[in-house]
Amino acid sequence: MKKLSFFLITACLALFSCISSAKNLNFYFDDNIRFDPSIPTPESVLGYQVGDWHVRHDQLVSYMKLLAEKSERINIEVIGYSHEQRPLLLLTIANPARLNNIETVRKQHLAQSIEGTEINADAPVITWMGYSVHGNEASGSNAALLVAYYLAAAQGEKINRLLDETVILLDPALNPDGLARFAQWVNSHKGKNLVADENHREHNEAWPSGRTNHYFTDLNRDWLLLQHPESQARIAKYHQWMPHVLTDFHEMGPHSTYFFQPGIPSRKFPLTPEQNVELTKEIATFHAAALDQQGELYFTEESFDDFYIGKGSTYPDIHGTIGILFEQGSARGHKHETINGVREFYDAVKNQLTTSLSTFDAVVSGKQGLLSYQQKFYQDTAKLAKKDKVKGYVVAAGNDKSRYELFLSLLQQHQIKAYPLSKDISVNKQDFSANSSVYIPLNQPQYRLIKGAFLEQTSFNDNTFYDVSGWNLAHSFNLEFSAVTSTRGIKYQDSWQPANQTENQSLASSYAFAFEWNDYLAPKLLSQLQQNGVIARAAMKPFTASTANGEQRFAAGAIIIAKGLQQDADWFDKVQQLASNSPVKVHQISSGLTAQGVDIGSRNIVPLKTPKVLLLGGKGTSQYEVGEVWYYLDRYLDIAATLVDLDRLERIDLASYTHVILTNGSFSTVNAKMVEKLKYWVQHGGVIWGHKSGAKFLADKGILKAEYLSSNDMAKAFPTDNLSYADKDSYHGDKRIAGAIFNANIDLSHPLSFSFERNTLPVFKNSTFVLKPSEKPFVNVATYTKTPLLAGFSHELNNQQIAGAGVLMAHNYGKGKVIAMSDNPVFRSYWYGTSRLLSNAIFFGHAIDAK
């Protein structure tokens, strides 16, 4: 009897615990909503109620597929795959009759909005619902389960009207890899008794966080840049639909409440129409009413900006879509103490569901205004293009065809048309050659995006930026371009289409083979050759050699594969195969005696080591910048870098590595013993690269022989006299460089600048760390110009200190080399111009000789 009583008590306690914490659908939905019992609930599939656990991406996919199978209101498609091969889903939701004719509906919508045909009386509002582009802001994707269930199963007049008046495109997880990483973390640390203490391990992710994708990239910054498959798939589908409204569900710090746009009025992109802001305000009243009813705290117009057009809530704004950002105060797991009380994950999910449903109410109520706004947007766009003094832009390819093709491919993904010139022209004293330059007219539907992509604004009414203030795409690719104010004399062909990058080169046995270093993919070809045992050397000086096609001049940096150096019997077959799969032209050299310049056997044709790269990451380092370097090495160099956490450095044998790379971050955990270990390795022949605080670390430890200005040093130039408390934001905004583009002079004779054609180089800078140029000869590779700011905001007091400062420097350290850069050469993986500095350091770093 006592034993039975014990079990009864235990069962009662367990039941009480479940009753006190578990939720059901009535927690999320009003009691008056009826649901079709034939449609499975999330709980029936997951085995738990939404919010009990963080949904795994595979569970989310399974549920969405099942809904599409069971509901005649839903179509589902896989629009792409993440880096980790997780499917990217898009659900199309409408009444069954419209859904069966959805392609016709889509085409009619585009004709009405962009071409300006008459708007049909039954035209739907296209509404895109996007969740959790940051994987550790998981309340969005978890709420998407409930949103999808509501759309599939809800019954009654309200849902019928919604389905009649709209087409809803639901993207339940914009970042599957990050969502999976975060779910694994928080679920692994959840106990039966939830811990709300913010110090609990559940609330403090290990490095890298689930915010980012597989390559540690913030996908919410990739809408313009399109460097990752998640973004590429989404933008392709976005342009197929051109929605009237797009929602972007995020989370912010746990001590915040709930935010929805409009944000700070002075921080919108200049070409976003004011009517966009007004419509956003109208929609916001629906969110406010819904949250008021639940007694939830929220704020608007106090934070976040809409300036950088590469974010999820801003990119739509310059396409005639109302982009709306939502930010929920995070639970950082399942339960979290905050200044507003204890927040459970259920609460965060419910708020995201609430504003999803209020978005539906808003678009149904404001249908006519949204339909007419988008149509007027494109009518106004055509008028703006006609009035603009600038008629378009011309962009030159230079000698790097692959980089140029990558640039044009990016424009094409954004539906921007570029036309190859059929006649040479001169614009602003710059020459642009036919067949190797394009003209990008502004008179096309993407007028606003083109203006944004070529933006060089340096003066702003509001100096506070949540994100970057300069992102000019031509500068990032280091392409020569010019604005065109008159189309007289401009002749062009049909719009650009990607060419077959490979030439299926057929090579015959020769004395040697060579290829130029100027193509962006030349380093990849070299890397592939080295990994296959082919011995290659680099020309430190130019030469002219006899080839199968006559005499050919090769610039410094050219790669030579000499028959007499090879050790593998099948080396030629490997060269032939790799060359045939590369866009880089490989030349057959018939003799070691050259017509001009160095001979093939010269001491200036230097041996090249096969790189073995150690990339330092882990706690303390920037996951973004480590990820960007990793991505560049992996994607563009085919180098399998070894990624090692800082706290393991002491246990690593450095002798097997040729290069060590330090990105931005804190290196305070690197103790004196580890510093001596690094010094010893460099002294005995290693090449060490550091940028931003990685460069600062090398200087502080005496490995880099350079001085610098820290952020504190730079800030001393800003006067603090007579400042009021109200000046605080402006003062801090002035001191920052949130992200701007600066111009640098570069020494074209230096091995680190091989492949560069112009003696100036646009550099992206988002910190106030400044290297002082060396007084020793041959050490400074690049320095900022006297008037360095090209695009974006940087206060004149910062500009004065940056002018003439060091960008890139390199010198000997014993038998090794030290290379330092004040800025990140591979920022957000799209800074193609400066990324070649890093590849040059990897392949030619050993050849540098500067004391």
WOWO-V250147 format. One record per backbone hydrogen bond with DSSP energy under -0.5 kcal/mol. CO is the residue of the C=O (numbers start at 1). NH is the residue of the N-H. E is the energy in kcal/mol with one decimal. If there is no record, write none. Layout:
BEGIN
co->CO nh->NH e->E
co->CO nh->NH e->E
END
This chain:
BEGIN
co->1 nh->5 e->-2.4
co->2 nh->6 e->-2.2
co->3 nh->7 e->-2.0
co->4 nh->8 e->-2.4
co->5 nh->9 e->-2.8
co->6 nh->10 e->-2.7
co->7 nh->11 e->-2.7
co->8 nh->12 e->-2.6
co->9 nh->13 e->-2.6
co->10 nh->14 e->-2.5
co->11 nh->15 e->-2.7
co->12 nh->16 e->-3.0
co->13 nh->17 e->-2.5
co->14 nh->18 e->-2.2
co->15 nh->19 e->-2.7
co->16 nh->20 e->-2.5
co->17 nh->21 e->-1.1
co->18 nh->22 e->-2.5
co->24 nh->27 e->-1.6
co->24 nh->28 e->-0.8
co->25 nh->29 e->-2.8
co->30 nh->33 e->-1.6
co->32 nh->34 e->-0.6
co->34 nh->155 e->-2.7
co->35 nh->37 e->-0.5
co->36 nh->39 e->-1.7
co->38 nh->40 e->-0.6
co->41 nh->45 e->-0.9
co->42 nh->45 e->-0.9
co->42 nh->46 e->-3.3
co->43 nh->47 e->-2.3
co->49 nh->52 e->-2.6
co->49 nh->53 e->-0.5
co->53 nh->51 e->-0.9
co->53 nh->55 e->-0.5
co->56 nh->60 e->-2.2
co->57 nh->61 e->-2.5
co->58 nh->62 e->-2.1
co->59 nh->63 e->-2.3
co->60 nh->64 e->-2.4
co->61 nh->65 e->-2.4
co->62 nh->66 e->-2.0
co->63 nh->67 e->-2.5
co->64 nh->68 e->-2.0
co->65 nh->69 e->-1.6
co->66 nh->70 e->-2.2
co->67 nh->71 e->-2.7
co->71 nh->74 e->-1.0
co->73 nh->94 e->-1.9
co->75 nh->92 e->-2.6
co->77 nh->79 e->-0.7
co->77 nh->90 e->-1.9
co->80 nh->88 e->-2.7
co->82 nh->85 e->-2.1
co->86 nh->82 e->-2.6
co->87 nh->89 e->-0.7
co->88 nh->79 e->-2.8
co->88 nh->80 e->-0.7
co->90 nh->77 e->-1.7
co->91 nh->93 e->-0.5
co->91 nh->170 e->-2.8
co->92 nh->75 e->-2.6
co->93 nh->168 e->-2.9
co->95 nh->99 e->-2.6
co->96 nh->100 e->-2.0
co->98 nh->101 e->-1.2
co->99 nh->102 e->-1.3
co->101 nh->105 e->-1.8
co->102 nh->106 e->-2.5
co->103 nh->107 e->-2.2
co->104 nh->108 e->-2.4
co->105 nh->109 e->-2.3
co->106 nh->110 e->-2.2
co->107 nh->111 e->-2.2
co->108 nh->112 e->-2.4
co->109 nh->113 e->-2.6
co->110 nh->114 e->-2.5
co->110 nh->115 e->-1.2
co->111 nh->116 e->-0.6
co->111 nh->117 e->-1.9
co->120 nh->123 e->-1.5
co->124 nh->126 e->-0.6
co->125 nh->127 e->-0.7
co->125 nh->167 e->-2.0
co->126 nh->128 e->-0.5
co->126 nh->244 e->-2.1
co->126 nh->245 e->-1.8
co->127 nh->129 e->-0.5
co->127 nh->169 e->-2.9
co->128 nh->130 e->-0.6
co->128 nh->247 e->-2.7
co->129 nh->171 e->-3.2
co->130 nh->249 e->-2.1
co->131 nh->174 e->-2.3
co->132 nh->175 e->-0.7
co->134 nh->137 e->-2.2
co->136 nh->138 e->-0.5
co->137 nh->140 e->-1.1
co->138 nh->142 e->-2.2
co->139 nh->143 e->-2.1
co->140 nh->144 e->-1.8
co->141 nh->145 e->-0.8
co->142 nh->145 e->-0.6
co->142 nh->146 e->-0.7
co->143 nh->146 e->-0.5
co->143 nh->147 e->-2.5
co->144 nh->148 e->-2.5
co->145 nh->149 e->-1.9
co->146 nh->150 e->-2.7
co->147 nh->151 e->-2.4
co->148 nh->152 e->-1.9
co->149 nh->153 e->-2.9
co->150 nh->154 e->-2.2
co->153 nh->36 e->-2.8
co->155 nh->34 e->-0.7
co->156 nh->160 e->-1.9
co->157 nh->161 e->-2.3
co->158 nh->162 e->-2.2
co->159 nh->163 e->-2.5
co->160 nh->164 e->-1.8
co->161 nh->165 e->-2.3
co->162 nh->166 e->-1.2
co->163 nh->95 e->-1.3
co->165 nh->125 e->-2.6
co->167 nh->127 e->-2.7
co->167 nh->169 e->-0.5
co->168 nh->93 e->-2.9
co->168 nh->170 e->-0.6
co->169 nh->129 e->-3.5
co->169 nh->171 e->-0.6
co->170 nh->91 e->-2.6
co->170 nh->172 e->-0.7
co->171 nh->131 e->-1.8
co->175 nh->179 e->-2.4
co->176 nh->180 e->-2.4
co->177 nh->181 e->-2.0
co->178 nh->182 e->-2.4
co->179 nh->183 e->-2.6
co->180 nh->184 e->-2.1
co->181 nh->185 e->-1.6
co->182 nh->186 e->-2.7
co->183 nh->187 e->-2.3
co->184 nh->188 e->-1.6
co->185 nh->189 e->-0.8
co->186 nh->189 e->-0.5
co->187 nh->190 e->-1.1
co->192 nh->194 e->-0.7
co->194 nh->196 e->-0.6
co->196 nh->337 e->-2.7
co->197 nh->200 e->-2.0
co->200 nh->203 e->-1.7
co->201 nh->204 e->-1.7
co->209 nh->212 e->-1.0
co->210 nh->135 e->-0.7
co->211 nh->135 e->-0.7
co->213 nh->216 e->-1.9
co->217 nh->213 e->-1.8
co->217 nh->219 e->-1.0
co->218 nh->221 e->-1.9
co->219 nh->222 e->-1.4
co->222 nh->226 e->-2.6
co->228 nh->231 e->-0.5
co->228 nh->232 e->-2.4
co->229 nh->233 e->-2.4
co->230 nh->234 e->-1.7
co->231 nh->235 e->-2.8
co->232 nh->236 e->-1.9
co->233 nh->237 e->-1.9
co->234 nh->238 e->-2.6
co->235 nh->239 e->-2.3
co->236 nh->240 e->-1.0
co->237 nh->241 e->-1.2
co->238 nh->241 e->-0.7
co->238 nh->242 e->-4.1
co->244 nh->322 e->-2.8
co->245 nh->128 e->-3.1
co->246 nh->324 e->-2.6
co->247 nh->130 e->-1.4
co->248 nh->250 e->-0.5
co->248 nh->326 e->-2.4
co->249 nh->132 e->-1.5
co->250 nh->328 e->-1.8
co->252 nh->330 e->-1.9
co->253 nh->256 e->-1.7
co->257 nh->329 e->-2.8
co->258 nh->299 e->-2.4
co->259 nh->327 e->-2.6
co->262 nh->301 e->-2.9
co->264 nh->267 e->-2.0
co->265 nh->268 e->-0.9
co->267 nh->306 e->-2.0
co->269 nh->272 e->-2.2
co->271 nh->273 e->-0.6
co->273 nh->276 e->-0.9
co->273 nh->277 e->-1.0
co->274 nh->278 e->-2.1
co->275 nh->279 e->-2.7
co->276 nh->280 e->-2.2
co->277 nh->281 e->-2.2
co->278 nh->282 e->-2.1
co->279 nh->283 e->-2.5
co->280 nh->284 e->-2.1
co->281 nh->285 e->-1.2
co->282 nh->285 e->-0.6
co->282 nh->286 e->-0.6
co->283 nh->286 e->-1.2
co->283 nh->287 e->-1.2
co->284 nh->288 e->-2.6
co->285 nh->289 e->-2.2
co->286 nh->290 e->-2.1
co->287 nh->291 e->-2.6
co->288 nh->292 e->-2.8
co->289 nh->293 e->-2.0
co->290 nh->294 e->-0.9
co->291 nh->295 e->-0.5
co->291 nh->296 e->-2.5
co->292 nh->295 e->-1.3
co->299 nh->260 e->-1.3
co->303 nh->264 e->-0.6
co->304 nh->264 e->-1.4
co->306 nh->269 e->-1.8
co->308 nh->311 e->-1.0
co->310 nh->223 e->-1.7
co->311 nh->314 e->-1.0
co->311 nh->315 e->-2.9
co->314 nh->317 e->-0.6
co->314 nh->318 e->-0.9
co->315 nh->318 e->-0.9
co->316 nh->319 e->-2.2
co->316 nh->321 e->-2.2
co->317 nh->320 e->-0.7
co->321 nh->323 e->-1.0
co->322 nh->246 e->-2.5
co->324 nh->248 e->-2.2
co->325 nh->261 e->-1.4
co->326 nh->250 e->-2.4
co->327 nh->259 e->-3.0
co->328 nh->252 e->-2.4
co->334 nh->345 e->-2.2
co->336 nh->343 e->-3.2
co->338 nh->341 e->-1.7
co->341 nh->338 e->-0.8
co->342 nh->344 e->-0.5
co->343 nh->336 e->-2.4
co->344 nh->347 e->-0.6
co->344 nh->348 e->-1.4
co->345 nh->349 e->-2.5
co->346 nh->350 e->-2.8
co->347 nh->351 e->-2.1
co->348 nh->352 e->-1.8
co->349 nh->353 e->-2.3
co->350 nh->354 e->-3.0
co->351 nh->355 e->-2.3
co->352 nh->356 e->-1.3
co->353 nh->357 e->-2.5
co->354 nh->358 e->-2.3
co->355 nh->359 e->-1.4
co->356 nh->360 e->-1.6
co->357 nh->361 e->-2.1
co->358 nh->362 e->-2.2
co->359 nh->363 e->-2.5
co->360 nh->364 e->-2.0
co->361 nh->365 e->-2.3
co->362 nh->366 e->-2.7
co->364 nh->367 e->-1.0
co->366 nh->370 e->-2.2
co->367 nh->371 e->-2.5
co->368 nh->372 e->-2.4
co->369 nh->373 e->-1.9
co->370 nh->374 e->-1.9
co->371 nh->375 e->-1.6
co->372 nh->376 e->-2.6
co->373 nh->377 e->-2.5
co->374 nh->378 e->-1.5
co->375 nh->379 e->-1.6
co->376 nh->380 e->-3.2
co->377 nh->381 e->-2.0
co->378 nh->382 e->-1.7
co->379 nh->383 e->-1.4
co->380 nh->384 e->-2.6
co->381 nh->385 e->-2.4
co->382 nh->386 e->-1.7
co->383 nh->387 e->-2.0
co->384 nh->388 e->-1.8
co->391 nh->442 e->-2.6
co->391 nh->443 e->-0.6
co->392 nh->484 e->-3.2
co->393 nh->440 e->-3.3
co->394 nh->482 e->-1.9
co->395 nh->438 e->-2.4
co->397 nh->400 e->-0.8
co->399 nh->401 e->-1.0
co->400 nh->404 e->-1.6
co->401 nh->405 e->-2.5
co->402 nh->406 e->-2.4
co->403 nh->407 e->-2.0
co->404 nh->408 e->-2.3
co->405 nh->409 e->-2.5
co->406 nh->410 e->-1.9
co->407 nh->411 e->-2.0
co->408 nh->412 e->-2.4
co->409 nh->413 e->-2.0
co->410 nh->414 e->-1.0
co->411 nh->414 e->-0.8
co->411 nh->416 e->-2.4
co->412 nh->415 e->-2.1
co->415 nh->417 e->-0.5
co->418 nh->420 e->-0.5
co->418 nh->496 e->-3.9
co->419 nh->439 e->-2.9
co->420 nh->493 e->-2.8
co->421 nh->435 e->-2.3
co->425 nh->432 e->-3.1
co->427 nh->430 e->-1.6
co->430 nh->427 e->-2.9
co->432 nh->425 e->-2.5
co->433 nh->436 e->-1.3
co->436 nh->397 e->-3.2
co->437 nh->421 e->-2.5
co->438 nh->395 e->-2.2
co->439 nh->419 e->-2.8
co->439 nh->441 e->-0.7
co->440 nh->393 e->-1.7
co->442 nh->444 e->-2.5
co->444 nh->447 e->-1.7
co->446 nh->450 e->-2.7
co->447 nh->451 e->-2.5
co->448 nh->452 e->-2.1
co->449 nh->453 e->-2.7
co->450 nh->454 e->-1.7
co->452 nh->455 e->-1.2
co->453 nh->473 e->-2.6
co->457 nh->792 e->-3.3
co->463 nh->465 e->-0.6
co->472 nh->476 e->-2.0
co->473 nh->477 e->-1.7
co->474 nh->479 e->-2.6
co->475 nh->478 e->-1.3
co->476 nh->833 e->-3.3
co->480 nh->396 e->-2.7
co->482 nh->394 e->-2.4
co->483 nh->485 e->-0.5
co->484 nh->391 e->-3.7
co->484 nh->392 e->-1.1
co->487 nh->490 e->-2.1
co->489 nh->491 e->-0.7
co->491 nh->422 e->-2.6
co->491 nh->423 e->-0.9
co->494 nh->420 e->-0.8
co->499 nh->501 e->-0.7
co->505 nh->507 e->-0.6
co->511 nh->563 e->-2.3
co->512 nh->589 e->-3.3
co->513 nh->561 e->-3.3
co->514 nh->587 e->-3.4
co->515 nh->559 e->-2.7
co->519 nh->522 e->-2.0
co->521 nh->525 e->-1.9
co->522 nh->526 e->-2.5
co->523 nh->527 e->-2.6
co->524 nh->528 e->-2.6
co->525 nh->529 e->-2.3
co->526 nh->530 e->-2.6
co->527 nh->531 e->-2.4
co->528 nh->532 e->-1.0
co->529 nh->532 e->-0.6
co->529 nh->534 e->-2.6
co->530 nh->533 e->-1.8
co->534 nh->536 e->-0.5
co->536 nh->608 e->-1.1
co->537 nh->560 e->-3.2
co->538 nh->540 e->-0.6
co->538 nh->606 e->-2.3
co->539 nh->557 e->-3.6
co->542 nh->598 e->-1.2
co->543 nh->554 e->-3.5
co->544 nh->595 e->-2.0
co->544 nh->596 e->-1.2
co->545 nh->547 e->-0.5
co->545 nh->552 e->-2.8
co->546 nh->590 e->-2.3
co->546 nh->591 e->-0.6
co->547 nh->550 e->-1.8
co->550 nh->547 e->-1.5
co->552 nh->545 e->-2.5
co->554 nh->543 e->-2.1
co->555 nh->558 e->-1.7
co->558 nh->539 e->-2.6
co->559 nh->515 e->-1.9
co->560 nh->537 e->-2.5
co->560 nh->562 e->-0.6
co->561 nh->513 e->-2.0
co->562 nh->565 e->-1.5
co->562 nh->566 e->-0.6
co->563 nh->566 e->-1.1
co->568 nh->571 e->-1.4
co->570 nh->574 e->-1.7
co->571 nh->575 e->-2.2
co->572 nh->576 e->-2.8
co->573 nh->577 e->-2.5
co->574 nh->578 e->-2.6
co->575 nh->579 e->-2.5
co->576 nh->580 e->-1.8
co->577 nh->581 e->-0.8
co->578 nh->581 e->-0.6
co->579 nh->582 e->-1.4
co->580 nh->504 e->-0.7
co->582 nh->503 e->-0.8
co->587 nh->514 e->-2.1
co->587 nh->589 e->-0.6
co->588 nh->548 e->-1.1
co->588 nh->590 e->-0.5
co->589 nh->511 e->-0.8
co->589 nh->512 e->-1.8
co->592 nh->594 e->-0.6
co->592 nh->600 e->-2.1
co->596 nh->544 e->-2.6
co->599 nh->602 e->-1.9
co->602 nh->605 e->-1.6
co->604 nh->540 e->-3.2
co->604 nh->606 e->-0.8
co->606 nh->538 e->-2.3
co->609 nh->611 e->-0.7
co->612 nh->658 e->-2.1
co->612 nh->659 e->-1.7
co->613 nh->615 e->-0.6
co->613 nh->642 e->-3.1
co->614 nh->616 e->-0.6
co->614 nh->661 e->-2.5
co->615 nh->644 e->-2.4
co->617 nh->646 e->-2.0
co->618 nh->621 e->-2.4
co->620 nh->666 e->-3.5
co->621 nh->623 e->-0.6
co->622 nh->626 e->-2.5
co->623 nh->627 e->-2.2
co->624 nh->628 e->-2.3
co->625 nh->629 e->-2.0
co->626 nh->630 e->-2.7
co->627 nh->631 e->-2.8
co->628 nh->632 e->-2.1
co->629 nh->633 e->-2.7
co->630 nh->634 e->-2.6
co->631 nh->635 e->-3.1
co->632 nh->636 e->-2.2
co->632 nh->637 e->-0.8
co->633 nh->637 e->-0.7
co->633 nh->639 e->-2.7
co->638 nh->640 e->-0.5
co->639 nh->641 e->-1.5
co->641 nh->643 e->-0.7
co->642 nh->615 e->-2.9
co->642 nh->644 e->-0.6
co->644 nh->617 e->-2.9
co->645 nh->648 e->-2.1
co->646 nh->649 e->-1.6
co->648 nh->651 e->-1.5
co->649 nh->652 e->-1.6
co->652 nh->654 e->-0.9
co->653 nh->656 e->-0.9
co->654 nh->657 e->-2.2
co->658 nh->687 e->-2.1
co->659 nh->614 e->-2.7
co->660 nh->689 e->-2.9
co->661 nh->616 e->-2.2
co->662 nh->691 e->-1.9
co->664 nh->622 e->-2.6
co->667 nh->670 e->-1.6
co->669 nh->671 e->-1.0
co->671 nh->675 e->-2.1
co->672 nh->676 e->-2.3
co->673 nh->677 e->-1.7
co->674 nh->678 e->-2.2
co->675 nh->679 e->-2.6
co->676 nh->680 e->-2.5
co->677 nh->681 e->-2.0
co->678 nh->682 e->-2.5
co->679 nh->683 e->-2.9
co->680 nh->684 e->-1.2
co->681 nh->686 e->-1.8
co->682 nh->685 e->-2.3
co->683 nh->815 e->-2.8
co->686 nh->688 e->-0.5
co->686 nh->817 e->-2.0
co->687 nh->660 e->-2.0
co->688 nh->819 e->-2.7
co->689 nh->662 e->-2.8
co->690 nh->821 e->-2.1
co->691 nh->694 e->-2.2
co->692 nh->695 e->-0.8
co->692 nh->696 e->-2.0
co->693 nh->697 e->-2.3
co->694 nh->698 e->-1.7
co->695 nh->699 e->-2.2
co->696 nh->700 e->-3.0
co->697 nh->701 e->-1.9
co->698 nh->703 e->-2.1
co->698 nh->704 e->-2.1
co->699 nh->702 e->-1.4
co->703 nh->705 e->-0.5
co->704 nh->706 e->-1.7
co->707 nh->772 e->-2.7
co->708 nh->710 e->-0.6
co->709 nh->770 e->-2.3
co->710 nh->714 e->-2.5
co->711 nh->715 e->-2.0
co->712 nh->716 e->-1.0
co->713 nh->716 e->-0.6
co->714 nh->717 e->-1.4
co->715 nh->718 e->-1.9
co->717 nh->719 e->-0.6
co->720 nh->723 e->-1.2
co->724 nh->727 e->-1.7
co->725 nh->728 e->-1.6
co->727 nh->731 e->-2.8
co->728 nh->732 e->-2.5
co->729 nh->733 e->-2.4
co->730 nh->734 e->-2.4
co->731 nh->735 e->-1.5
co->732 nh->736 e->-1.3
co->734 nh->795 e->-0.6
co->739 nh->469 e->-2.4
co->739 nh->470 e->-1.1
co->740 nh->765 e->-2.9
co->741 nh->790 e->-3.3
co->741 nh->791 e->-1.7
co->742 nh->763 e->-3.3
co->743 nh->785 e->-2.2
co->744 nh->761 e->-2.5
co->745 nh->783 e->-2.0
co->746 nh->748 e->-1.0
co->747 nh->750 e->-1.6
co->750 nh->753 e->-2.2
co->751 nh->754 e->-1.2
co->753 nh->756 e->-2.3
co->759 nh->746 e->-2.5
co->761 nh->744 e->-1.5
co->763 nh->742 e->-3.0
co->765 nh->740 e->-2.6
co->770 nh->709 e->-3.4
co->771 nh->806 e->-2.9
co->776 nh->779 e->-0.9
co->779 nh->781 e->-0.6
co->779 nh->810 e->-2.0
co->781 nh->747 e->-2.7
co->782 nh->807 e->-2.8
co->782 nh->808 e->-1.8
co->783 nh->745 e->-3.6
co->784 nh->804 e->-0.6
co->785 nh->788 e->-0.5
co->785 nh->804 e->-1.0
co->788 nh->743 e->-2.7
co->791 nh->741 e->-3.2
co->795 nh->798 e->-0.9
co->795 nh->799 e->-2.5
co->796 nh->800 e->-2.4
co->797 nh->801 e->-0.9
co->798 nh->802 e->-2.0
co->799 nh->803 e->-2.3
co->802 nh->805 e->-2.6
co->805 nh->784 e->-2.9
co->806 nh->771 e->-0.8
co->807 nh->822 e->-2.2
co->808 nh->781 e->-2.5
co->808 nh->782 e->-1.9
co->809 nh->820 e->-2.7
co->811 nh->818 e->-2.8
co->813 nh->816 e->-2.0
co->816 nh->813 e->-2.6
co->817 nh->688 e->-2.4
co->818 nh->811 e->-2.0
co->819 nh->690 e->-2.0
co->820 nh->809 e->-2.3
co->821 nh->692 e->-2.1
co->823 nh->825 e->-0.6
co->824 nh->827 e->-0.9
co->826 nh->829 e->-2.5
co->827 nh->830 e->-1.6
co->827 nh->831 e->-0.9
co->830 nh->832 e->-2.1
co->831 nh->835 e->-1.3
co->832 nh->836 e->-0.6
co->833 nh->836 e->-0.7
co->834 nh->837 e->-1.7
co->834 nh->838 e->-0.7
co->835 nh->838 e->-0.6
co->835 nh->839 e->-1.6
co->836 nh->840 e->-2.4
co->837 nh->841 e->-1.9
co->838 nh->842 e->-1.9
co->839 nh->843 e->-2.3
co->840 nh->844 e->-3.0
co->841 nh->845 e->-0.9
co->844 nh->847 e->-1.6
co->845 nh->848 e->-1.3
co->850 nh->812 e->-3.5
END
